[in-house]
Amino acid sequence: MCYSLLKKIVFQLNPETAHGVTLRGLRLMHQLGLTRFFPKIKAAPREIMGLIFPNPIGLAAGLDKNGEYIDALAALGFGFIEVGTVTPKPQDGNPRPRLFRLLEQEALINRLGFNNKGCDALVENLKRTKYKGILGINIGKNKTTPLENAIEDYLTAYRAVVPYASYITVNISSPNTEGLRDLQHGELLRSLLCTLKQEQAQFMATQKKHVPLVVKIAPDLTESELQNIAEILLAEKVDGVIATNTTLSRVGVENSPYAKEAGGLSGKPLFEGSTQIVKQLKVLLQNRIPIIAVGGISTGQDANEKLAAGASLLQVYTGLIYQGPALIKHMASVIPAQE
Ligand SMILES: Cc1cc2nc3c(=O)[nH]c(=O)nc-3n(C[C@H](O)[C@H](O)[C@H](O)COP(=O)(O)O)c2cc1C
């Protein structure tokens, strides 16, 4: 069935139900062996952070929070998959409705609030997966954990999932957990990263496996805030940065009936602001830390703009919902091979 027809049907459902139905459908197709008929994605290997990515197009965090659909999602041809955000303990997230489709703008607003089954459940799912490709695991803190104890939550999550990860993403940029974005600044950021880098070294020493540590930042940062963040990322020798998470801005969606819903905006209206952050980071990080760009990519041209802005790798979420899996093949066909 072509995606435009599937979209017509599932878009009749509320967005969160549609999400579950589509993913369960994809998993069933995979279990029945049908995903082997999916188009193959052109190989365009890139070595970034010491890992070899078969192509630069990844699945962004949040779509498969509990690692329940990894094998089926891998069949779509992603060069890498990021699961999570996972928190140490399971939590329900915010009350529904908490996900809204802004059809005209090809955007979403979500305030899910890290609904996830917790680290133990994720680990059980990871043990079952057959996927051997690059797997990012995105970690966060529980809602009930006060900010002053946030580091303990990140450490607990890190220790639980690191044996299964190709890289770990420290999510300090979701707008739906009160205070989380404060971790992007000053001493809070410095001590969080310092602790996790020590843990990374410890894991390397005992397990002989380097697991890159990546930080995911928000698009809603002033120039001086971004400059401070970049200084800390360089000082702490972080391995990568993901730019960006969803935005609190409503520029470009003012006319939508959902514009006033609380939460993070993703998709096309995020593209420009998020790309600006990539451009600024490229200068601030002096090519010493690779950038993974995410935010509003919905065409091959968008993908190339992000790469031109300074990204080494890309991720998609909302574009996939609106364009379907053909987006991955299209992006792969227009991205030039790495020099
Ligand atoms: C419904 C939804 C849930 C998300 N959940 C997470 C999450 O748990 N952790 C995270 O780091 N980012 C999460 N994100 C942000 C995406 O990973 C991505 O950074 C953002 O949506 C911008 O990319 P896009 O415009 O391609 O969607 C979520 C996004 C959406 C739309």
Ligand as a Chemical Component Dictionary entry (heavy atoms), coordinates in Angstrom:
data_LIG
# 
_chem_comp.id                   LIG 
_chem_comp.type                 NON-POLYMER 
_chem_comp.pdbx_formal_charge   0 
_chem_comp.three_letter_code    LIG 
# 
loop_
_chem_comp_atom.comp_id 
_chem_comp_atom.atom_id 
_chem_comp_atom.alt_atom_id 
_chem_comp_atom.type_symbol 
_chem_comp_atom.charge 
_chem_comp_atom.model_Cartn_x 
_chem_comp_atom.model_Cartn_y 
_chem_comp_atom.model_Cartn_z 
_chem_comp_atom.pdbx_ordinal 
LIG C1  C1  C 0 5.991  13.115 19.273 1  
LIG C2  C2  C 0 7.434  13.460 19.513 2  
LIG C3  C3  C 0 8.103  12.894 20.595 3  
LIG C4  C4  C 0 9.455  13.208 20.814 4  
LIG N1  N1  N 0 10.099 12.627 21.879 5  
LIG C5  C5  C 0 11.411 12.885 22.060 6  
LIG C6  C6  C 0 12.123 12.252 23.092 7  
LIG O1  O1  O 0 11.595 11.435 23.858 8  
LIG N2  N2  N 0 13.438 12.575 23.261 9  
LIG C7  C7  C 0 14.082 13.461 22.438 10 
LIG O2  O2  O 0 15.285 13.701 22.613 11 
LIG N3  N3  N 0 13.429 14.054 21.427 12 
LIG C8  C8  C 0 12.128 13.785 21.210 13 
LIG N4  N4  N 0 11.466 14.385 20.192 14 
LIG C9  C9  C 0 12.195 15.373 19.341 15 
LIG C10 C10 C 0 12.716 14.751 18.045 16 
LIG O3  O3  O 0 13.653 13.743 18.307 17 
LIG C11 C11 C 0 13.345 15.837 17.164 18 
LIG O4  O4  O 0 14.458 16.380 17.839 19 
LIG C12 C12 C 0 12.391 16.972 16.839 20 
LIG O5  O5  O 0 11.093 16.488 16.626 21 
LIG C13 C13 C 0 12.826 17.759 15.602 22 
LIG O6  O6  O 0 12.891 16.944 14.462 23 
LIG P1  P1  P 0 11.701 16.808 13.374 24 
LIG O7  O7  O 0 11.314 18.196 12.976 25 
LIG O8  O8  O 0 12.275 15.979 12.274 26 
LIG O9  O9  O 0 10.572 16.112 14.068 27 
LIG C14 C14 C 0 10.120 14.097 19.944 28 
LIG C15 C15 C 0 9.439  14.653 18.859 29 
LIG C16 C16 C 0 8.113  14.345 18.636 30 
LIG C17 C17 C 0 7.409  14.951 17.457 31 
# 
loop_
_chem_comp_bond.comp_id 
_chem_comp_bond.atom_id_1 
_chem_comp_bond.atom_id_2 
_chem_comp_bond.value_order 
_chem_comp_bond.pdbx_ordinal 
LIG C1  C2  SING 1  
LIG C2  C3  SING 2  
LIG C2  C16 DOUB 3  
LIG C3  C4  DOUB 4  
LIG C4  N1  SING 5  
LIG C4  C14 SING 6  
LIG N1  C5  DOUB 7  
LIG C5  C6  SING 8  
LIG C5  C8  SING 9  
LIG C6  O1  DOUB 10 
LIG C6  N2  SING 11 
LIG N2  C7  SING 12 
LIG C7  O2  DOUB 13 
LIG C7  N3  SING 14 
LIG N3  C8  DOUB 15 
LIG C8  N4  SING 16 
LIG N4  C9  SING 17 
LIG N4  C14 SING 18 
LIG C9  C10 SING 19 
LIG C10 O3  SING 20 
LIG C10 C11 SING 21 
LIG C11 O4  SING 22 
LIG C11 C12 SING 23 
LIG C12 O5  SING 24 
LIG C12 C13 SING 25 
LIG C13 O6  SING 26 
LIG O6  P1  SING 27 
LIG P1  O7  DOUB 28 
LIG P1  O8  SING 29 
LIG P1  O9  SING 30 
LIG C14 C15 DOUB 31 
LIG C15 C16 SING 32 
LIG C16 C17 SING 33 
# 
